[in-house]
Amino acid sequence: MYRFAPSPTGDMHIGNLRVALFNYICAKQKNTYFVLRIEDTDKTRNIEGKEEEIKQILSLFGISWQEYYIQSENLKFHRQMALKLVSEKKAFACFCTEKELEEKKELAKQQGKPYRYDGACEKLADIDILECEKPFVIRLKKPNKTIEFLDLIKGKLSFEPDNIDSFVIMRTDKTPTYNFACAVDDMLENITCIIRGEDHVSNTPKQEHIRQSLGYDQKISYAHLPIILNEQGVKMSKREAHSSVKWLLEQGILPSAIANYLLILGNKTPCEIFTINEAISWFDINKISKSPAKFDLKKLLQINREHIKLLENSKLNEILNSTRDLANLAKFYTQEASTIKELKEKIHAIFSPKDYLEFEKECKILKEILNGIELFEKYDDFKGYLLQKSGLKGKNFFMPLRIILTGNIHGPELSDLYPHIKNFIHELARI
């Protein structure tokens, strides 16, 4: 069982999507379930509607799930598991206030030591707990042995008990902390492999300790993906526009191209251009580089051009919102345009009223001829006929012709463009 567990607190970024893709592909390879779990227990940060947006984006990428969970709906199980740990003396009520803890953290800082919980409430007598009216959290006692696990990317990792500490599993409002809810849910959902970002490496020993304390002995394997750097070599921030999947899609980058690019980041692939379904046959999580991967927007755009060319014409026309068959023309323009948004701009310029500038007279002459012209298969025949009929030469011929056909004074060679534009010449002559 594999899972993707986003929180509905903001736009999905490319790091999230990369995690979803890897988990989905591995689940397909193992012919097992892929679970989507919305981790919504941090109510103060949740944004209404983000849960549906996550599902819509995953669907756009062809990522489907067999099980769907809302984490907050598991609250009764989180509380039952916490009570079990307290009753077995593996966890305890902690009445330390935020102020008291801050003072202890400041003292540790002044002494140049890392702060560790000092066990102030760990051995309180039952009667003291019952008579204490202060709000409390529940802490899990730190492990009494080293926590070790094998990471499919980073290798064997180990954490000493003091580095795990006696950490909080339930807040004063009786809601679970991230690590406790996550660990219990993975246990309840029978997750067998967890692929996520390397910022979770420090959470893994805590989650392992939680499940071990609950007597769960099902082995879980891990793969922590290295971070994605921006083009300046710094960790990519969620505030950077192109870190947002939504932004990339709005710019006209195809889901298939984004997926393709995220799968080659920090990875050696047998080919550069492929689909998710093709990747299922060769993807190997063990071959992901241990080093951070650098995001390169130019590379993504180059891949997007190739995916536009691979689209079936009917699908591309649909994406362009066109009632005309413009697919071949659009594919031709990928030499100048990298996104659907840019292609729409190019096509809009072709089929919109033009500003003929100083060539108004010449354009009028050419349009009259074009309006009734017989369509030639070859550009040279087309050009020769126009030159003969119009009597125009040089710049006074080619510039107005280019304006009529493209809406611009610069652009691709007309001889290359002609096979893709010739079926629209009568229409263009009337604009």
C-alpha positions as CSV (number, residue, x, y, z in Angstrom):
1,M,0.0,0.0,0.0
2,Y,1.3,3.4,-1.0
3,R,-0.2,6.8,0.0
4,F,-0.1,10.5,-0.8
5,A,-1.0,12.6,2.2
6,P,-1.2,16.3,1.4
7,S,-2.6,19.0,3.7
8,P,-5.3,21.4,2.3
9,T,-3.3,24.5,3.4
10,G,-2.2,26.0,0.0
11,D,-1.6,25.4,-3.6
12,M,-0.1,22.0,-4.5
13,H,3.6,22.6,-5.3
14,I,5.8,20.5,-7.6
15,G,7.4,18.7,-4.6
16,N,4.0,17.5,-3.5
17,L,3.1,16.4,-7.1
18,R,6.5,14.6,-7.4
19,V,5.7,12.6,-4.3
20,A,2.2,11.7,-5.6
21,L,3.6,10.6,-8.9
22,F,6.3,8.4,-7.4
23,N,3.8,6.7,-5.0
24,Y,1.2,6.2,-7.8
25,I,3.8,4.6,-10.1
26,C,5.2,2.3,-7.5
27,A,1.7,1.3,-6.5
28,K,1.0,0.5,-10.1
29,Q,4.2,-1.5,-10.4
30,K,3.3,-3.6,-7.4
31,N,-0.3,-3.9,-8.4
32,T,-1.4,-2.6,-5.0
33,Y,-3.6,0.2,-3.7
34,F,-2.8,3.9,-3.8
35,V,-4.3,5.8,-0.9
36,L,-5.2,9.5,-1.0
37,R,-5.4,11.0,2.6
38,I,-6.2,14.6,3.2
39,E,-4.3,15.6,6.4
40,D,-6.6,18.3,7.7
41,T,-6.1,18.2,11.5
42,D,-4.4,21.7,11.5
43,K,-7.8,23.5,11.3
44,T,-6.2,27.0,11.7
45,R,-4.3,26.6,8.4
46,N,-6.8,24.7,6.3
47,I,-8.1,26.6,3.2
48,E,-11.7,25.9,2.1
49,G,-11.9,24.2,-1.3
50,K,-8.2,23.0,-1.4
51,E,-9.2,19.4,-0.7
52,E,-11.3,19.4,-4.0
53,E,-8.5,21.2,-5.8
54,I,-6.0,18.5,-4.8
55,K,-8.3,15.8,-6.2
56,Q,-8.9,17.8,-9.4
57,I,-5.2,18.3,-10.0
58,L,-4.4,14.6,-9.4
59,S,-7.1,13.6,-11.8
60,L,-5.7,16.0,-14.5
61,F,-2.5,14.0,-14.2
62,G,-4.3,10.7,-14.5
63,I,-3.5,9.8,-10.9
64,S,-6.4,7.7,-9.5
65,W,-6.8,6.3,-6.0
66,Q,-8.5,3.2,-4.6
67,E,-9.0,4.5,-1.0
68,Y,-9.7,8.1,0.2
69,Y,-9.5,9.3,3.8
70,I,-10.0,12.5,5.6
71,Q,-7.6,12.5,8.6
72,S,-9.9,14.4,11.0
73,E,-12.5,11.7,10.6
74,N,-10.0,9.3,12.3
75,L,-10.0,11.4,15.5
76,K,-11.7,8.8,17.6
77,F,-9.0,6.3,16.7
78,H,-6.2,8.8,17.5
79,R,-7.7,9.3,20.9
80,Q,-8.2,5.6,21.5
81,M,-4.5,4.9,20.6
82,A,-3.3,7.7,22.9
83,L,-5.4,6.4,25.8
84,K,-3.9,2.9,25.2
85,L,-0.4,4.3,25.4
86,V,-1.2,6.2,28.6
87,S,-2.8,3.2,30.2
88,E,0.3,1.1,29.4
89,K,2.5,3.8,30.9
90,K,4.2,4.4,27.6
91,A,2.9,7.9,27.5
92,F,2.0,10.5,30.2
93,A,0.2,13.7,30.8
94,C,2.4,16.7,30.8
95,F,1.2,19.9,32.6
96,C,4.2,22.1,31.7
97,T,3.1,25.5,30.4
98,E,4.4,27.1,27.2
99,K,6.1,29.7,29.4
100,E,7.8,27.1,31.5
101,L,9.0,25.2,28.4
102,E,10.3,28.4,26.7
103,E,12.3,29.3,29.8
104,K,13.9,25.8,29.8
105,K,14.6,26.1,26.1
106,E,16.2,29.5,26.6
107,L,18.4,28.1,29.4
108,A,19.6,25.3,27.2
109,K,20.4,27.8,24.5
110,Q,22.4,29.9,26.9
111,Q,24.3,26.8,27.9
112,G,25.0,25.9,24.3
113,K,23.0,22.6,24.6
114,P,20.2,21.2,22.4
115,Y,16.9,21.4,24.4
116,R,15.5,18.1,25.6
117,Y,12.4,17.6,27.7
118,D,13.5,17.1,31.3
119,G,10.9,14.6,32.3
120,A,9.3,16.9,34.8
121,C,5.8,15.3,34.5
122,E,6.8,11.8,33.5
123,K,6.7,10.3,37.0
124,L,3.8,12.2,38.5
125,A,1.7,10.0,40.8
126,D,-1.8,9.2,39.7
127,I,-3.3,11.3,42.5
128,D,-1.3,14.3,41.4
129,I,-2.5,13.9,37.9
130,L,-6.1,13.7,39.0
131,E,-5.9,16.7,41.2
132,C,-4.1,18.9,38.7
133,E,-6.6,21.3,37.0
134,K,-4.1,22.7,34.5
135,P,-4.5,21.9,30.8
136,F,-2.2,19.1,29.7
137,V,-0.7,17.5,26.6
138,I,0.2,13.8,26.2
139,R,3.8,12.9,25.6
140,L,5.2,9.6,24.4
141,K,8.1,8.5,26.5
142,K,11.3,8.6,24.5
143,P,12.5,5.2,23.2
144,N,15.0,3.1,25.2
145,K,16.9,2.0,22.2
146,T,18.2,3.3,18.9
147,I,15.5,3.7,16.2
148,E,16.8,2.4,12.8
149,F,15.2,2.1,9.4
150,L,16.4,1.6,5.8
151,D,15.8,4.4,3.3
152,L,15.6,3.2,-0.3
153,I,17.5,6.4,-1.4
154,K,19.6,7.4,1.6
155,G,20.5,4.0,2.9
156,K,20.4,3.0,6.6
157,L,19.6,5.7,9.0
158,S,19.6,5.6,12.8
159,F,18.5,8.0,15.6
160,E,19.5,7.8,19.3
161,P,16.7,8.1,22.0
162,D,17.8,11.5,23.1
163,N,17.4,12.8,19.5
164,I,13.8,11.6,19.5
165,D,13.0,12.8,23.0
166,S,9.6,12.5,24.8
167,F,7.5,14.3,22.3
168,V,3.9,15.5,22.3
169,I,1.4,13.2,20.6
170,M,-1.9,14.9,21.8
171,R,-2.4,18.6,22.2
172,T,-4.3,20.3,25.1
173,D,-7.5,20.4,22.9
174,K,-7.3,16.6,22.6
175,T,-6.4,16.7,18.9
176,P,-3.4,14.7,17.6
177,T,-0.1,16.2,16.6
178,Y,1.1,15.7,13.0
179,N,3.4,12.8,13.8
180,F,0.9,10.9,15.9
181,A,-2.0,11.2,13.5
182,C,0.2,10.3,10.6
183,A,1.7,7.3,12.3
184,V,-1.6,5.9,13.4
185,D,-3.3,6.5,10.0
186,D,-0.4,4.7,8.2
187,M,-0.9,1.8,10.6
188,L,-4.7,1.7,10.3
189,E,-4.5,2.0,6.5
190,N,-1.9,-0.8,6.3
191,I,0.6,1.4,4.4
192,T,3.7,-0.6,3.5
193,C,5.9,1.9,1.8
194,I,6.2,5.7,2.4
195,I,7.7,7.9,-0.3
196,R,7.9,11.6,0.8
197,G,10.2,14.6,0.9
198,E,13.5,14.5,2.9
199,D,12.1,17.2,5.2
200,H,10.3,14.3,6.8
201,V,13.4,12.4,7.7
202,S,13.4,13.6,11.3
203,N,9.7,12.7,11.6
204,T,10.2,9.1,10.6
205,P,11.9,7.8,13.8
206,K,9.1,9.4,15.8
207,Q,6.5,7.7,13.7
208,E,8.3,4.4,13.9
209,H,8.5,4.8,17.7
210,I,4.8,5.5,17.9
211,R,3.8,2.4,16.0
212,Q,6.3,0.2,17.9
213,S,4.9,1.5,21.2
214,L,1.4,0.5,19.9
215,G,2.7,-3.0,19.2
216,Y,2.5,-2.7,15.5
217,D,5.1,-4.9,13.8
218,Q,4.2,-4.6,10.1
219,K,7.4,-3.4,8.4
220,I,7.2,-0.1,6.5
221,S,9.9,0.8,4.0
222,Y,10.8,4.5,3.2
223,A,12.2,6.7,0.5
224,H,12.9,10.3,1.3
225,L,13.2,12.4,-1.9
226,P,15.9,15.1,-2.0
227,I,14.7,18.6,-2.1
228,I,14.1,20.6,-5.3
229,L,16.4,23.6,-5.8
230,N,15.4,26.7,-7.8
231,E,17.5,27.9,-10.7
232,Q,19.8,29.9,-8.3
233,G,20.6,26.6,-6.4
234,V,18.5,27.5,-3.3
235,K,15.7,25.4,-1.9
236,M,12.6,26.2,-3.9
237,S,10.1,28.3,-2.0
238,K,6.3,27.9,-2.2
239,R,6.2,31.6,-2.8
240,E,8.0,31.2,-6.2
241,A,5.3,31.2,-8.9
242,H,6.7,28.2,-10.9
243,S,6.7,26.0,-7.8
244,S,2.9,26.0,-8.0
245,V,1.4,23.2,-10.1
246,K,-1.7,25.4,-10.6
247,W,0.5,28.2,-12.0
248,L,2.3,25.9,-14.4
249,L,-1.1,24.6,-15.7
250,E,-2.4,28.1,-16.1
251,Q,0.6,29.0,-18.2
252,G,-0.4,26.3,-20.6
253,I,2.1,23.6,-19.6
254,L,0.5,20.1,-20.2
255,P,0.1,17.8,-17.2
256,S,1.9,15.1,-19.2
257,A,4.9,17.4,-19.7
258,I,5.0,18.4,-16.0
259,A,4.9,14.7,-15.0
260,N,7.6,13.8,-17.5
261,Y,9.9,16.6,-16.2
262,L,9.3,15.7,-12.5
263,L,10.2,12.0,-13.2
264,I,13.5,12.9,-14.8
265,L,14.5,15.3,-12.0
266,G,17.4,13.6,-10.2
267,N,16.8,10.4,-12.1
268,K,18.4,8.5,-14.9
269,T,15.7,7.5,-17.4
270,P,16.0,5.3,-20.5
271,C,14.5,8.2,-22.7
272,E,13.8,11.8,-22.2
273,I,10.2,12.1,-23.5
274,F,7.6,9.6,-22.1
275,T,4.2,9.3,-20.5
276,I,3.4,8.2,-16.9
277,N,2.1,4.8,-18.3
278,E,5.4,4.3,-20.1
279,A,7.4,5.2,-17.0
280,I,5.6,2.4,-15.0
281,S,7.5,-0.2,-17.0
282,W,11.0,1.1,-16.0
283,F,10.8,3.5,-13.0
284,D,13.0,2.4,-10.1
285,I,12.8,4.4,-6.8
286,N,16.2,3.0,-5.8
287,K,17.9,4.9,-8.7
288,I,16.8,8.4,-7.5
289,S,19.9,10.5,-6.8
290,K,20.7,11.3,-3.2
291,S,21.6,14.9,-4.2
292,P,19.1,17.8,-4.6
293,A,17.6,18.3,-8.0
294,K,17.7,21.7,-9.7
295,F,14.5,22.9,-11.3
296,D,15.0,24.2,-14.9
297,L,12.0,26.0,-16.4
298,K,13.6,26.1,-19.8
299,K,14.0,22.3,-19.8
300,L,10.4,21.9,-18.7
301,L,9.3,24.2,-21.6
302,Q,11.3,22.2,-24.1
303,I,9.6,19.0,-22.8
304,N,6.3,20.7,-23.1
305,R,6.8,21.5,-26.8
306,E,7.5,17.8,-27.4
307,H,4.3,16.7,-25.6
308,I,2.3,19.2,-27.6
309,K,3.6,17.6,-30.8
310,L,2.6,14.2,-29.4
311,L,-1.0,15.1,-28.8
312,E,-3.7,13.7,-31.1
313,N,-5.0,16.5,-33.3
314,S,-8.5,16.2,-31.9
315,K,-7.2,16.6,-28.4
316,L,-5.0,19.6,-29.2
317,N,-8.0,21.3,-31.0
318,E,-10.0,20.7,-27.8
319,I,-7.3,22.2,-25.6
320,L,-7.1,25.2,-28.0
321,N,-10.9,25.7,-27.8
322,S,-10.9,25.7,-31.5
323,T,-13.8,24.8,-33.9
324,R,-11.3,24.8,-36.7
325,D,-8.7,22.1,-37.2
326,L,-5.7,24.1,-36.1
327,A,-3.7,21.2,-34.6
328,N,-1.0,21.0,-37.3
329,L,-0.6,24.7,-37.5
330,A,-0.2,24.8,-33.7
331,K,2.4,22.0,-33.7
332,F,4.3,23.9,-36.4
333,Y,4.4,27.0,-34.1
334,T,6.0,25.1,-31.3
335,Q,9.3,26.3,-32.9
336,E,8.4,29.7,-31.5
337,A,5.9,28.9,-28.7
338,S,6.4,26.6,-25.7
339,T,3.0,26.7,-24.0
340,I,-0.6,26.4,-24.9
341,K,-1.0,30.0,-23.8
342,E,1.6,31.2,-26.2
343,L,0.2,29.1,-29.1
344,K,-3.2,30.6,-28.5
345,E,-1.6,34.1,-28.8
346,K,0.0,33.1,-32.1
347,I,-3.2,31.7,-33.5
348,H,-5.2,34.7,-32.3
349,A,-2.9,37.0,-34.2
350,I,-3.4,35.0,-37.4
351,F,-7.2,35.0,-37.2
352,S,-7.8,38.5,-35.9
353,P,-8.1,41.8,-37.8
354,K,-4.6,43.0,-38.7
355,D,-2.9,46.4,-38.6
356,Y,-1.4,46.7,-42.1
357,L,0.7,49.8,-41.3
358,E,2.5,51.2,-44.3
359,F,1.5,48.2,-46.5
360,E,-2.2,48.9,-46.6
361,K,-2.3,49.3,-50.4
362,E,-0.2,46.2,-51.1
363,C,-2.3,44.1,-48.6
364,K,-5.5,45.2,-50.3
365,I,-4.1,44.0,-53.7
366,L,-2.9,40.7,-52.3
367,K,-6.2,40.0,-50.4
368,E,-8.3,40.5,-53.6
369,I,-6.2,37.9,-55.3
370,L,-6.1,35.5,-52.4
371,N,-9.9,35.8,-52.0
372,G,-10.5,33.8,-55.2
373,I,-7.2,32.0,-55.5
374,E,-7.0,28.3,-56.4
375,L,-5.1,26.5,-53.6
376,F,-1.7,25.4,-54.8
377,E,0.0,22.3,-53.2
378,K,3.5,23.8,-53.3
379,Y,4.5,27.2,-51.9
380,D,6.7,28.1,-54.9
381,D,3.7,27.8,-57.2
382,F,1.6,29.8,-54.8
383,K,4.3,32.5,-54.5
384,G,4.9,32.6,-58.3
385,Y,1.2,33.1,-59.0
386,L,0.9,35.9,-56.5
387,L,4.0,37.7,-57.8
388,Q,2.7,37.5,-61.4
389,K,-0.9,38.6,-60.6
390,S,0.0,41.4,-58.1
391,G,3.0,42.9,-59.8
392,L,4.6,43.5,-56.4
393,K,8.2,42.8,-55.7
394,G,10.7,42.3,-52.8
395,K,9.8,43.8,-49.5
396,N,6.5,45.2,-50.9
397,F,5.4,41.7,-51.7
398,F,6.8,39.5,-48.8
399,M,6.0,41.9,-45.9
400,P,2.3,42.4,-46.6
401,L,1.9,38.7,-47.4
402,R,3.5,37.8,-44.1
403,I,1.1,40.2,-42.3
404,I,-1.9,38.7,-44.0
405,L,-0.9,35.2,-43.2
406,T,0.5,35.6,-39.7
407,G,-0.5,39.0,-38.3
408,N,3.2,39.7,-37.7
409,I,6.1,41.2,-39.6
410,H,8.5,38.6,-38.3
411,G,8.1,34.9,-38.0
412,P,8.8,31.5,-39.6
413,E,9.8,31.0,-43.2
414,L,6.6,31.4,-45.3
415,S,7.7,28.3,-47.3
416,D,7.7,26.3,-44.1
417,L,4.4,27.8,-42.9
418,Y,2.5,27.4,-46.1
419,P,1.5,23.7,-45.9
420,H,-0.1,24.4,-42.5
421,I,-1.8,27.7,-43.4
422,K,-3.0,27.1,-47.0
423,N,-6.4,25.7,-46.1
424,F,-7.2,29.0,-44.3
425,I,-6.0,31.4,-47.0
426,H,-9.5,32.3,-48.2
427,E,-10.6,33.0,-44.7
428,L,-7.5,35.1,-44.0
429,A,-8.1,37.1,-47.1
430,R,-11.4,38.3,-45.7
431,I,-10.0,39.5,-42.3
